[in-house]
Amino acid sequence: MYLYFWVTLAYLLALVQATTAIIKRDPSRQYYTLHFPQGHLDDATHHHAKHIARSLETRYEGPVGELKTWFVVSSPMTAVMKRSTTTKDDDPISDIWSKVQRIDKQVLKKRSKRAVIPRAPVLDSGKLVFEDAQKSLGIKDPGFTEQWHLVNQENTGNDINVTSVWKQGVTGNGTVVAILDDGLDYQSRDLKDNFYAEGSYDFNDHVDLPTPILWNDYHGTRCAGQIAAVKNEACGVGIAYNAKVSGIRILSGEITDVDEAAALNYKYQENDIFSCSWGPPDDGQTMEAPTGILADAFVNGIENGRDGKGTVYVFATGNGGNAGDNCNFDGYTNSIYTITVGALDHTDHHPSYAERCSAQLVVTYSSGGGKSIYTTNHGNEECTDIHGGTSAAAPNAAGIFALVLSVRPDLTWRDMQHLCVQTALPINLDDNDWKKLPSGRMYNHKYGYGKLDTWAIIEAAKVFKNVNKQTYLELPVKMNKTKIPDTTSAKHKKPLRSIVQITQEMVEATGLSRLEHITATVNIEHQRRGDIQILLQSPNKVESELAAVRVGDTSSDGIHNWKFMTVKHWEESPIGNWTLLIYDEHNAKSTGHLLNWTMTLFGEMDPRFQGEPNHQPAVNHDTTNENTTSIINTSTPSATSTQSVDTQAPARPTRVKPTTSSSSSIDASVTPTSHMNEDDESVSPDGSIDNNESDGSVFIYAFVGTGAILGVATAMYLCKRNQWRSPPPALPRQSSRAPIMDYEFDELKPEEEDEDDDDDNDEGESSDGRPLLSQQQQQQQQEHQNR
């Protein structure tokens, strides 16, 4: 009996370890991911992945972190992965292959932190005295007097309003915040008592502890200090000074998408909040979003993290404000699964470095106006007062959310977003971008719904009723390639407009009861991407700026399947006409076309709804110019269907990826309608706008085009005639090996075939079970151990 118990226990432990094992890179091997779609997922999926590995003559490494549909295989660098051509027609592997959705080669990517922008000299304003706060809370930390974002006595009220919450005994007990950054100095006196080793890992060097090694590995330690610096006699105190912080090191070297996906889900049953102060370059030119395995990692996090309540992902908007950047061009910050937090300076104004966008939910305090954030630094008792940028705003928000979860650990990821919307305080109301919404709230693309107030969100959380599950209504707009009118002239500001009508029946068919996020997935061809401005107008005439003009973005790649997002219409009625407006600004010679777009409304499902959400595509949409007054109905789904310039902001650490040349354009057809006004600029049957060009212009274009065709044909004839007169070239020797069917993998050379791996080691570890590290990683680890 005892023997059976111990054997069973050992088996279960081995099973748990296998499902959570981290795949450690060997620099002598090339790695690939296999993806099985959800419809083919079952208990035997990992066995299928092993069979695929054998078919490819590669080594099965295991699943990717917590993702159940992604697996990794590897082959030696000297070999190229191939599919075996020796399988017979009746081999079960042939059937398994049909279940694989995609295979991706893993490429190392470097996340580089940009240099700190030096701040301007600041006059000494004197030591701030917080005698009352220090006495009532027993705070003896010498740096507390410098932490104006906690208690600001120079500009009273310009802080996060946390001391009254501390006095209630709400200090973060029972919550864990993971810092995805460049490491965490867990030996610091200000952090060691609150360090959570079990939730930590180093994905750069593949060791258990996230030790800062490089000279500039201090960013994560600073962020951790903001959240959970211990209340002692070193430096300052954290917002949730009794919470725990774990460190997940990813910014100190090259990582693959497999590493990042595993990091985003790492110990997500124990790590409640993931604080992320990094992103794509904030240069006003980049468009980058998590796709494939990374997109699945976010979905997996919000669906399965925290026992199904969802991981709370907090992202900084970015520091590209001075470069004209906009956080809706960052796929991490404009995701519905993340809480996007912007920066606010000590005078309650928008720092010039901070980006604006319709995906920004709230703001909180950071550097600007001559002050920065005081926090823990790398070293035993080291502190700093030069931390800032939106990099500091995100951990401040994460600290506040840790306090919230300590009071209400049952809150979901969407509950936290609702609480942000309901309790944020509008500030700097003189800013002309503040708009009163139908919900009665205010919204500003610079500030979101306002600044986080700790006392307000805690009090609201105590009585908050959890929201029901999420549903959505998706409306693809079918249309032909349609020219975007030039709007550079002040006399001609007629944008391209596309109108979608949503009816009560459509909303009821999906069970949508309360609107939350809206996304617009857009496909545009354009010669100069930065000239495009895109607005979304609701039936109540509320306008969200989805895409802002970016003067520095000169790319001719256009916009391909990019998902813009807005939170400005939170709890607004979706019934009526929604209008997408596209302007083409600044450069009249650069032109473009709208290919298609899809609007998706996300929100809370009515608890009384009995069916499944209906996601029926919209049909018969019309794309017209400014003066169009026609309304295009979509088919009703059945209910039974399924600003002063601040230079002292440190730049946000940047996730640098290799550029890709692959792009695709989607061309959908438009069904013209017969009920358009005669005064409107017309839409031709092919979807292009008739700009009433003169017949003479058309004749000239036809003449020039015909001449060009004749010229090309003549040149081709002369070239071919020369080839006829030349002796034929020798034909290359044909390969005697059969091509590999259906896959674009190169074949192995005969001398390389012996290097294929056997499948004896399914788990992909070295013989002694130790991590497989590169020579550089081993050297860094040895140097650290010697210290």
CORFEN-V106612 format. One record per residue. N is the residue number from 0. OMEGA is omega in degrees with one decimal (none if undefined). NEAR is the number of other ideal C-beta (glycine too) atoms within 10 Angstrom. Layout:
{{N | OMEGA | NEAR} {N | OMEGA | NEAR}}
This chain:
{{0 | 179.6 | 4} {1 | 179.3 | 6} {2 | 178.2 | 7} {3 | 179.4 | 8} {4 | -176.4 | 9} {5 | 177.1 | 9} {6 | 178.3 | 10} {7 | 179.5 | 10} {8 | 179.5 | 10} {9 | 178.7 | 10} {10 | -179.9 | 10} {11 | 178.3 | 10} {12 | 178.2 | 10} {13 | 179.4 | 10} {14 | 178.5 | 10} {15 | 179.9 | 10} {16 | -178.9 | 10} {17 | -177.3 | 13} {18 | -178.1 | 13} {19 | -177.1 | 16} {20 | 177.4 | 16} {21 | 179.9 | 18} {22 | -174.7 | 25} {23 | -171.5 | 19} {24 | 169.5 | 26} {25 | -175.5 | 20} {26 | 179.6 | 13} {27 | -176.9 | 12} {28 | 174.9 | 19} {29 | -174.3 | 18} {30 | 179.0 | 24} {31 | 174.9 | 21} {32 | 172.8 | 22} {33 | -179.9 | 25} {34 | 173.8 | 18} {35 | 179.9 | 22} {36 | -175.2 | 11} {37 | -176.3 | 9} {38 | -178.8 | 9} {39 | -176.1 | 15} {40 | 173.9 | 13} {41 | -176.0 | 11} {42 | -177.5 | 6} {43 | -174.9 | 12} {44 | -179.5 | 18} {45 | 174.3 | 17} {46 | 176.1 | 12} {47 | 179.4 | 22} {48 | 177.8 | 25} {49 | 177.8 | 19} {50 | 178.0 | 18} {51 | 179.1 | 23} {52 | 178.4 | 25} {53 | -179.9 | 18} {54 | -179.9 | 20} {55 | -176.6 | 22} {56 | 178.6 | 21} {57 | -179.5 | 26} {58 | 176.6 | 25} {59 | -177.7 | 25} {60 | 179.1 | 27} {61 | 179.0 | 21} {62 | 179.1 | 22} {63 | 175.6 | 26} {64 | -178.7 | 26} {65 | -177.9 | 21} {66 | -173.1 | 22} {67 | -177.7 | 17} {68 | -178.3 | 20} {69 | -179.0 | 25} {70 | -177.1 | 25} {71 | 170.2 | 25} {72 | -178.5 | 27} {73 | 176.1 | 23} {74 | 177.8 | 23} {75 | 177.8 | 17} {76 | -177.8 | 12} {77 | 179.3 | 13} {78 | 176.1 | 20} {79 | -177.2 | 14} {80 | 179.0 | 22} {81 | 173.3 | 19} {82 | -178.9 | 19} {83 | 179.5 | 13} {84 | -176.8 | 12} {85 | -178.8 | 7} {86 | -179.7 | 14} {87 | -177.1 | 7} {88 | -177.7 | 5} {89 | 178.9 | 7} {90 | 179.8 | 14} {91 | 178.8 | 10} {92 | -180.0 | 16} {93 | 177.6 | 12} {94 | 179.5 | 11} {95 | -178.8 | 20} {96 | -178.0 | 17} {97 | -178.7 | 8} {98 | -179.7 | 17} {99 | -177.4 | 16} {100 | -178.1 | 13} {101 | 174.4 | 12} {102 | -177.5 | 17} {103 | 172.7 | 17} {104 | -179.6 | 11} {105 | -178.4 | 19} {106 | 177.3 | 12} {107 | 179.6 | 13} {108 | -177.7 | 17} {109 | 171.2 | 14} {110 | -176.6 | 21} {111 | 177.2 | 16} {112 | -178.0 | 22} {113 | -176.6 | 16} {114 | 177.9 | 9} {115 | 176.4 | 16} {116 | -177.2 | 17} {117 | -179.7 | 10} {118 | 178.7 | 18} {119 | 178.4 | 9} {120 | -177.7 | 7} {121 | 177.6 | 12} {122 | 180.0 | 6} {123 | -179.5 | 5} {124 | 179.9 | 10} {125 | -178.9 | 7} {126 | 178.1 | 8} {127 | -175.4 | 14} {128 | 179.2 | 10} {129 | -172.5 | 20} {130 | -177.2 | 8} {131 | -179.5 | 11} {132 | -179.3 | 18} {133 | -176.9 | 15} {134 | -175.2 | 9} {135 | -177.1 | 12} {136 | 179.4 | 17} {137 | -178.5 | 7} {138 | -179.8 | 23} {139 | 179.9 | 12} {140 | -175.2 | 22} {141 | -178.5 | 13} {142 | -179.0 | 19} {143 | 179.5 | 21} {144 | 180.0 | 19} {145 | -174.1 | 20} {146 | -176.5 | 25} {147 | -179.7 | 21} {148 | 176.1 | 26} {149 | 176.4 | 26} {150 | -176.7 | 20} {151 | -179.3 | 21} {152 | 174.4 | 15} {153 | 173.6 | 12} {154 | -171.9 | 14} {155 | 178.5 | 8} {156 | -179.7 | 11} {157 | 178.4 | 21} {158 | -174.4 | 21} {159 | 174.9 | 25} {160 | -173.0 | 21} {161 | -171.3 | 26} {162 | 178.6 | 18} {163 | 176.7 | 12} {164 | 176.7 | 23} {165 | -178.8 | 23} {166 | 175.5 | 12} {167 | -177.3 | 12} {168 | 179.1 | 10} {169 | -175.6 | 22} {170 | 174.2 | 23} {171 | -177.9 | 28} {172 | 174.0 | 14} {173 | -179.8 | 13} {174 | 179.4 | 27} {175 | 176.9 | 21} {176 | 177.6 | 32} {177 | 179.1 | 31} {178 | 175.6 | 33} {179 | -171.4 | 28} {180 | -175.6 | 31} {181 | 180.0 | 29} {182 | -178.0 | 29} {183 | -178.9 | 33} {184 | -176.3 | 27} {185 | 176.5 | 22} {186 | 177.3 | 14} {187 | 179.2 | 26} {188 | -177.5 | 18} {189 | -175.1 | 32} {190 | -168.4 | 24} {191 | -179.3 | 12} {192 | -179.9 | 16} {193 | -180.0 | 25} {194 | -179.8 | 22} {195 | -174.9 | 20} {196 | -176.4 | 13} {197 | 179.8 | 12} {198 | -173.2 | 21} {199 | 175.0 | 24} {200 | 178.4 | 24} {201 | 180.0 | 23} {202 | 175.2 | 25} {203 | -179.0 | 23} {204 | 179.1 | 24} {205 | 171.0 | 20} {206 | -171.2 | 18} {207 | -173.7 | 12} {208 | -175.9 | 17} {209 | -174.5 | 33} {210 | 172.9 | 22} {211 | -176.4 | 26} {212 | -177.7 | 19} {213 | -176.2 | 14} {214 | -178.0 | 7} {215 | 175.2 | 14} {216 | 179.4 | 22} {217 | -172.6 | 22} {218 | -179.3 | 27} {219 | 178.2 | 30} {220 | 178.3 | 30} {221 | 179.4 | 29} {222 | 178.6 | 32} {223 | 178.3 | 34} {224 | 176.9 | 35} {225 | -173.5 | 34} {226 | -167.1 | 32} {227 | 172.5 | 32} {228 | -174.4 | 31} {229 | 174.1 | 23} {230 | -179.2 | 21} {231 | -179.4 | 15} {232 | 179.0 | 12} {233 | 176.8 | 22} {234 | -177.6 | 27} {235 | -179.9 | 26} {236 | 176.5 | 27} {237 | 178.4 | 32} {238 | 176.1 | 30} {239 | -166.6 | 33} {240 | 171.1 | 24} {241 | 173.8 | 21} {242 | 176.3 | 27} {243 | 175.5 | 25} {244 | 172.9 | 36} {245 | -179.8 | 26} {246 | 175.6 | 30} {247 | -170.9 | 27} {248 | -179.3 | 29} {249 | -170.6 | 28} {250 | -172.7 | 26} {251 | 178.9 | 28} {252 | -178.9 | 23} {253 | 175.2 | 15} {254 | 176.0 | 23} {255 | 175.4 | 21} {256 | 176.2 | 21} {257 | 178.0 | 26} {258 | -176.4 | 25} {259 | 178.9 | 21} {260 | 178.2 | 27} {261 | 179.3 | 28} {262 | -179.0 | 21} {263 | 178.2 | 28} {264 | -171.5 | 24} {265 | 178.8 | 25} {266 | -174.1 | 19} {267 | 167.9 | 23} {268 | 179.9 | 15} {269 | 175.8 | 15} {270 | -174.9 | 29} {271 | -173.4 | 27} {272 | 176.4 | 30} {273 | -179.6 | 25} {274 | -172.1 | 32} {275 | 179.6 | 28} {276 | -178.8 | 31} {277 | 179.3 | 24} {278 | 176.3 | 27} {279 | 180.0 | 23} {280 | 179.3 | 21} {281 | -172.1 | 28} {282 | -179.8 | 16} {283 | -178.6 | 20} {284 | -169.9 | 19} {285 | 167.6 | 22} {286 | -177.6 | 18} {287 | -178.3 | 16} {288 | 174.3 | 17} {289 | -179.9 | 20} {290 | 175.8 | 12} {291 | -175.3 | 14} {292 | 179.0 | 26} {293 | 176.3 | 16} {294 | 178.3 | 15} {295 | 179.4 | 21} {296 | 177.5 | 27} {297 | 179.3 | 21} {298 | 178.2 | 12} {299 | 179.9 | 23} {300 | -177.5 | 26} {301 | 179.5 | 23} {302 | -171.0 | 13} {303 | 179.1 | 18} {304 | 178.9 | 25} {305 | 177.7 | 22} {306 | 176.1 | 10} {307 | 177.8 | 10} {308 | 174.3 | 21} {309 | 173.5 | 21} {310 | 176.2 | 25} {311 | 179.5 | 32} {312 | 179.9 | 23} {313 | -178.7 | 26} {314 | 174.7 | 28} {315 | -176.2 | 33} {316 | -176.8 | 34} {317 | -175.7 | 36} {318 | -176.5 | 30} {319 | -177.8 | 28} {320 | -179.9 | 27} {321 | 176.9 | 18} {322 | -179.9 | 18} {323 | -179.1 | 17} {324 | -175.9 | 28} {325 | -172.0 | 29} {326 | 173.6 | 29} {327 | 173.8 | 30} {328 | 178.4 | 29} {329 | -175.1 | 29} {330 | 174.4 | 21} {331 | -177.3 | 23} {332 | 179.0 | 29} {333 | 175.4 | 28} {334 | 176.7 | 23} {335 | -175.8 | 21} {336 | -178.4 | 22} {337 | 171.2 | 25} {338 | -175.7 | 24} {339 | -172.0 | 30} {340 | 177.1 | 31} {341 | -173.9 | 31} {342 | 178.9 | 32} {343 | -179.5 | 30} {344 | -172.7 | 25} {345 | 175.6 | 21} {346 | -178.5 | 17} {347 | 176.5 | 19} {348 | -179.2 | 21} {349 | 177.4 | 26} {350 | -175.5 | 29} {351 | -179.0 | 16} {352 | -173.4 | 29} {353 | 179.7 | 32} {354 | 177.3 | 34} {355 | 173.3 | 23} {356 | -178.1 | 29} {357 | 177.0 | 26} {358 | -178.1 | 29} {359 | -176.9 | 29} {360 | -176.5 | 26} {361 | 172.5 | 27} {362 | 170.5 | 32} {363 | -164.7 | 28} {364 | 175.0 | 26} {365 | -175.6 | 34} {366 | 179.3 | 30} {367 | 178.5 | 27} {368 | 176.9 | 18} {369 | 179.3 | 17} {370 | 177.0 | 25} {371 | -176.7 | 27} {372 | 176.8 | 29} {373 | -176.9 | 24} {374 | 178.1 | 30} {375 | 176.6 | 33} {376 | 179.0 | 20} {377 | -176.5 | 22} {378 | -172.9 | 16} {379 | 178.0 | 11} {380 | -178.9 | 14} {381 | 179.0 | 17} {382 | 177.1 | 22} {383 | 176.1 | 19} {384 | -178.8 | 17} {385 | 177.8 | 16} {386 | -178.9 | 26} {387 | -174.3 | 29} {388 | 176.3 | 32} {389 | 173.1 | 34} {390 | 179.0 | 31} {391 | -179.7 | 28} {392 | -177.0 | 31} {393 | 178.6 | 30} {394 | 173.8 | 35} {395 | 177.1 | 31} {396 | 179.5 | 31} {397 | 176.8 | 34} {398 | 177.7 | 33} {399 | -179.9 | 27} {400 | 176.1 | 31} {401 | 176.0 | 31} {402 | 179.9 | 27} {403 | -178.9 | 29} {404 | 176.5 | 25} {405 | 176.4 | 21} {406 | -178.0 | 21} {407 | -178.9 | 17} {408 | -179.2 | 13} {409 | -177.7 | 11} {410 | 177.9 | 23} {411 | 178.4 | 18} {412 | 177.9 | 22} {413 | 174.2 | 24} {414 | -178.5 | 21} {415 | 178.0 | 23} {416 | 177.1 | 22} {417 | 179.2 | 21} {418 | 176.8 | 21} {419 | -178.7 | 25} {420 | -173.2 | 19} {421 | -171.5 | 17} {422 | -179.3 | 22} {423 | -177.1 | 24} {424 | 175.6 | 17} {425 | 179.4 | 16} {426 | 179.8 | 20} {427 | -174.5 | 17} {428 | 175.6 | 12} {429 | 178.6 | 6} {430 | -171.7 | 15} {431 | 178.5 | 7} {432 | 176.3 | 13} {433 | 179.3 | 17} {434 | 175.6 | 15} {435 | -175.5 | 10} {436 | 177.0 | 17} {437 | 178.2 | 14} {438 | -176.0 | 17} {439 | 179.3 | 7} {440 | 177.3 | 18} {441 | 176.2 | 18} {442 | 179.8 | 27} {443 | -178.4 | 22} {444 | 177.2 | 25} {445 | -171.9 | 23} {446 | -173.6 | 29} {447 | 177.7 | 29} {448 | 178.3 | 24} {449 | -177.0 | 25} {450 | 176.4 | 22} {451 | 175.4 | 29} {452 | -172.6 | 21} {453 | -178.9 | 26} {454 | -176.8 | 17} {455 | -176.9 | 16} {456 | 177.1 | 25} {457 | -179.9 | 23} {458 | 178.3 | 16} {459 | -179.1 | 17} {460 | -177.8 | 22} {461 | -176.0 | 10} {462 | -174.5 | 7} {463 | 175.7 | 20} {464 | -177.3 | 7} {465 | 178.9 | 12} {466 | 177.6 | 19} {467 | -176.5 | 17} {468 | -174.2 | 12} {469 | 170.7 | 18} {470 | 178.6 | 21} {471 | 176.5 | 20} {472 | -176.0 | 25} {473 | -174.5 | 18} {474 | 175.0 | 22} {475 | 179.7 | 20} {476 | -179.4 | 27} {477 | -176.5 | 16} {478 | 173.7 | 22} {479 | 176.1 | 21} {480 | -172.6 | 21} {481 | -177.6 | 25} {482 | 175.2 | 17} {483 | -177.2 | 21} {484 | 176.8 | 20} {485 | 179.7 | 20} {486 | -179.7 | 21} {487 | -178.9 | 15} {488 | 178.4 | 8} {489 | -179.0 | 6} {490 | -177.1 | 4} {491 | -179.3 | 11} {492 | 179.8 | 13} {493 | -177.5 | 17} {494 | 168.6 | 20} {495 | -178.1 | 24} {496 | 174.0 | 19} {497 | -171.6 | 25} {498 | 175.6 | 19} {499 | 177.5 | 24} {500 | 176.8 | 18} {501 | -177.6 | 22} {502 | 178.0 | 16} {503 | -179.2 | 12} {504 | 179.3 | 13} {505 | -179.3 | 23} {506 | -179.5 | 22} {507 | -179.0 | 17} {508 | 177.8 | 23} {509 | -179.1 | 26} {510 | -177.0 | 24} {511 | -178.1 | 25} {512 | -178.6 | 17} {513 | -175.5 | 16} {514 | 177.0 | 20} {515 | -178.0 | 21} {516 | 169.3 | 23} {517 | 173.5 | 28} {518 | 173.8 | 22} {519 | 178.8 | 25} {520 | -166.0 | 19} {521 | 171.6 | 25} {522 | -177.0 | 21} {523 | 167.6 | 25} {524 | 179.5 | 20} {525 | -178.9 | 21} {526 | 178.6 | 15} {527 | -170.9 | 20} {528 | -175.8 | 22} {529 | 179.9 | 23} {530 | -171.0 | 25} {531 | 168.9 | 26} {532 | -177.7 | 19} {533 | 176.1 | 25} {534 | 172.1 | 19} {535 | -177.8 | 24} {536 | -178.3 | 16} {537 | 175.1 | 22} {538 | 178.2 | 17} {539 | 178.7 | 14} {540 | 172.7 | 9} {541 | -176.3 | 18} {542 | 171.3 | 17} {543 | 174.0 | 24} {544 | -179.5 | 20} {545 | 179.9 | 29} {546 | 176.8 | 26} {547 | 174.5 | 23} {548 | 177.0 | 17} {549 | -172.7 | 24} {550 | -177.3 | 15} {551 | -178.3 | 13} {552 | -177.9 | 22} {553 | -176.2 | 14} {554 | 175.0 | 16} {555 | -178.1 | 11} {556 | -178.2 | 14} {557 | -179.1 | 20} {558 | -174.8 | 23} {559 | 177.9 | 17} {560 | -179.9 | 16} {561 | -176.6 | 21} {562 | 172.4 | 17} {563 | -177.3 | 25} {564 | 175.6 | 26} {565 | 172.5 | 26} {566 | -175.1 | 25} {567 | -175.6 | 25} {568 | -178.0 | 27} {569 | 178.7 | 23} {570 | 173.9 | 17} {571 | 177.5 | 18} {572 | -179.7 | 16} {573 | -174.1 | 21} {574 | 176.8 | 15} {575 | -173.7 | 14} {576 | 175.1 | 14} {577 | -173.8 | 21} {578 | 171.7 | 18} {579 | 179.9 | 24} {580 | -178.7 | 18} {581 | 178.0 | 25} {582 | 176.3 | 21} {583 | -169.3 | 25} {584 | 165.1 | 19} {585 | -173.5 | 15} {586 | -176.1 | 15} {587 | -176.8 | 13} {588 | 178.9 | 8} {589 | -174.4 | 19} {590 | -179.3 | 16} {591 | -178.8 | 24} {592 | 170.4 | 20} {593 | -179.6 | 26} {594 | 176.8 | 22} {595 | 175.6 | 26} {596 | 180.0 | 26} {597 | 175.2 | 19} {598 | 179.0 | 23} {599 | 179.0 | 18} {600 | 177.8 | 22} {601 | 177.8 | 18} {602 | -177.7 | 26} {603 | 177.0 | 19} {604 | 176.8 | 20} {605 | -179.8 | 16} {606 | -179.1 | 10} {607 | -177.0 | 8} {608 | -174.6 | 18} {609 | -174.7 | 8} {610 | 175.2 | 15} {611 | 179.7 | 13} {612 | 178.0 | 19} {613 | -178.9 | 23} {614 | -176.7 | 17} {615 | -179.8 | 19} {616 | 174.9 | 14} {617 | 178.5 | 22} {618 | 174.9 | 14} {619 | 172.9 | 15} {620 | -177.0 | 26} {621 | 176.3 | 22} {622 | -172.2 | 27} {623 | 176.4 | 24} {624 | -171.2 | 18} {625 | -170.0 | 15} {626 | -176.9 | 11} {627 | 177.5 | 22} {628 | -178.9 | 11} {629 | 178.7 | 14} {630 | -178.6 | 13} {631 | 179.5 | 22} {632 | 170.4 | 16} {633 | -179.7 | 19} {634 | -178.4 | 13} {635 | -179.6 | 14} {636 | 178.6 | 22} {637 | -179.0 | 12} {638 | -179.5 | 14} {639 | 178.7 | 10} {640 | 174.1 | 13} {641 | none | 12} {642 | 162.6 | 11} {643 | -175.3 | 12} {644 | 177.2 | 11} {645 | -176.6 | 29} {646 | -175.7 | 12} {647 | -177.6 | 22} {648 | 173.9 | 27} {649 | -177.5 | 28} {650 | 177.7 | 19} {651 | 175.1 | 31} {652 | -169.4 | 26} {653 | 175.2 | 21} {654 | -176.1 | 23} {655 | 178.9 | 16} {656 | 175.1 | 15} {657 | 179.1 | 8} {658 | 178.8 | 8} {659 | -179.4 | 7} {660 | -177.6 | 5} {661 | 176.4 | 5} {662 | -179.7 | 10} {663 | 176.5 | 7} {664 | -177.6 | 14} {665 | -176.5 | 11} {666 | -179.8 | 13} {667 | -178.7 | 16} {668 | 177.2 | 12} {669 | 176.7 | 23} {670 | -177.7 | 14} {671 | -179.1 | 16} {672 | -175.3 | 15} {673 | -175.4 | 5} {674 | 176.6 | 9} {675 | 178.9 | 17} {676 | -179.3 | 12} {677 | -178.1 | 5} {678 | -177.9 | 8} {679 | 169.5 | 14} {680 | -167.5 | 17} {681 | 173.1 | 16} {682 | -177.7 | 23} {683 | -178.5 | 12} {684 | 179.5 | 10} {685 | 175.3 | 11} {686 | -178.6 | 24} {687 | -178.0 | 16} {688 | 176.6 | 19} {689 | -178.9 | 11} {690 | 176.3 | 11} {691 | 176.9 | 7} {692 | -177.3 | 9} {693 | 177.8 | 8} {694 | 178.7 | 7} {695 | 179.3 | 8} {696 | 179.1 | 9} {697 | 179.7 | 10} {698 | -179.2 | 10} {699 | 179.6 | 11} {700 | -179.0 | 11} {701 | -179.5 | 10} {702 | -179.1 | 10} {703 | -179.3 | 10} {704 | 179.3 | 10} {705 | 178.7 | 10} {706 | 179.9 | 10} {707 | 179.7 | 10} {708 | 178.9 | 10} {709 | 179.9 | 10} {710 | 179.5 | 10} {711 | -179.6 | 10} {712 | 179.4 | 9} {713 | -179.6 | 10} {714 | 179.0 | 10} {715 | -180.0 | 10} {716 | -178.5 | 9} {717 | 179.6 | 8} {718 | -179.8 | 9} {719 | 179.4 | 9} {720 | 177.4 | 9} {721 | 178.8 | 8} {722 | 179.5 | 9} {723 | -176.7 | 6} {724 | -176.5 | 6} {725 | 177.2 | 7} {726 | -178.7 | 5} {727 | 179.0 | 6} {728 | 177.0 | 7} {729 | -179.6 | 6} {730 | 177.2 | 6} {731 | 179.4 | 6} {732 | -177.8 | 6} {733 | 177.1 | 6} {734 | 179.2 | 8} {735 | -177.4 | 5} {736 | -179.5 | 11} {737 | 179.0 | 8} {738 | 175.8 | 9} {739 | -172.9 | 14} {740 | 166.7 | 7} {741 | -176.1 | 8} {742 | -174.6 | 13} {743 | 177.1 | 6} {744 | 177.0 | 16} {745 | 177.4 | 11} {746 | 174.7 | 16} {747 | 172.5 | 19} {748 | -177.9 | 12} {749 | -177.6 | 8} {750 | -179.1 | 8} {751 | -173.5 | 13} {752 | -179.3 | 12} {753 | -177.2 | 8} {754 | 176.9 | 14} {755 | -177.6 | 18} {756 | 166.2 | 19} {757 | -177.9 | 8} {758 | -176.5 | 14} {759 | -177.9 | 6} {760 | -175.9 | 13} {761 | -173.7 | 16} {762 | 172.6 | 13} {763 | 177.8 | 22} {764 | 173.4 | 17} {765 | -174.4 | 12} {766 | 179.8 | 6} {767 | 176.4 | 5} {768 | -178.4 | 7} {769 | 178.3 | 10} {770 | 176.1 | 18} {771 | -172.4 | 18} {772 | 174.4 | 19} {773 | 179.4 | 16} {774 | 179.3 | 9} {775 | -179.6 | 11} {776 | 179.1 | 20} {777 | 179.9 | 14} {778 | 179.1 | 11} {779 | 179.9 | 20} {780 | -180.0 | 18} {781 | 178.8 | 10} {782 | 179.5 | 10} {783 | 179.3 | 14} {784 | 179.2 | 7} {785 | 178.6 | 6} {786 | none | 7}}
